[in-house]
Amino acid sequence: MPAGLDRIDIKLLRLLQEDGRLTNAELAQRVSVSPATCHRRTQRLIAQGTIRGVRARVAPRAVDRGALVMVGVVLDRSTPESFGAFERAVAKLRFILDCHLVAGDFDYFLKIRVGEMADFNRIHGEQLIGLPGVRQTRTFFVMKEVVDDAPLDF
């Protein structure tokens, strides 16, 4: 069991991962504690950062973001300053869903959703290649999403 979490905390986390719309009363009933205890525990999990937030999972196609693109980025230098400049710039771009520093052939992997390839082509030409320190990008258009945003297994 993860440090600082007991079986009730784990149960709460699993239930909320499955359905973040459960009411406090429903949660309390499912984990066999009082609503007050459930509320206190949930607030503690939020305060300590175990629960980072609750939000709706929007169907990408419903909002014209059905094309998923993964982009590998290689920077021209591997220094803390160049990594910092790149990360600060990426954090400002709302179309980037995820940015991960990785080991291997690339320095970063970006996850981007767009309506269609032409949208990505515009973003790539106008913004991505102009990010600080970018030497090379390699684009992967996702053909099929087999598993996406799965709940954590714990």
Secondary structure, DSSP 8 states (H G I E B T S, - for coil): --TT--HHHHHHHHHHHH-TT--HHHHHHHHTS-HHHHHHHHHHHHHTTSS--------GGGGT--EEEEEEEEES--SHHHHHHHHHHHHT-TTEEEEEE-SSS-SEEEEEEESSHHHHHHHIIIIITTSTTEEEEEEEE-S--SS-S-----
